[in-house]
């Protein structure tokens, strides 16, 4: 499939994309966080998880980069797993981020559509993701793409 100027193209990430992907770590805490969560701890956790998956490239972990005119503009990290309740194959959008300069062009929707096609091609029964409640922009996007609350995880900070 050919792409015209400005059209997004998605490709599997390579090791050459690792620094680009890790450059998004701070984006995962650019909104109000729940009590007991700090930008530092969220950033450290995201960096640790991404670094582990990028270093080991496990078979169930898949990274994709979206490009516009050959310029990397964002990425998605998909993890194929097994549903806890029914044992079916699922695909989890572990991470998805778009560079600030490319926001508002529908690239996150493009990556979500790719994630759905990827999941369907692997026989997954469900596409899941997690989002902080303060990330209202992402919540609106996910809801507009048919996502709804499946399992609500609640937390209570326990101070020393």
KASULUR-V443136 format. One line per field, one symbol per residue. ss: DSSP state (h for helix, s for strand, l for the rest). psi: psi as a letter, one per 20 degrees, with the letter a starting at -180 (. if undefined). burial: + if it has 16 or more other C-alpha atoms within 10 Angstrom, else -. A space follows every 10 residues. Layout:
# KASULUR-V443136
ss=???
psi=???
burial=???
This chain:
# KASULUR-V443136
ss=lllllllsss ssllhhhhhh hhllhhhhhl llllllllhh hhhhhhhhhh hhhhhhllll ssssssssll ssssssssss ssllllllss sssssssslh hhllllhhhh hhhhhhhhhh hllllssssl lllllhhhhh hhhhllllll llllllllll
psi=pqprpipqpp qqqrhiighg ghiighhjkl rpqrqipqhg hggggggggg gghhhhlqhj pppqppqplj ppirrqopop apphgijrpr ppngqpqpqg ijqjjjhggg hhhggggggg hjkqiqprrq pqhimhgggg gghijjqrpg popqqopnp.
burial=-------+++ --+---+--+ +--++-+++- --+-----+- -++--++--+ +-++------ ++++++++-- -+++++++++ -+------++ ++++++++-- ------++-- ++-+++-++- ---++-++++ -------++- -+-------- ----------
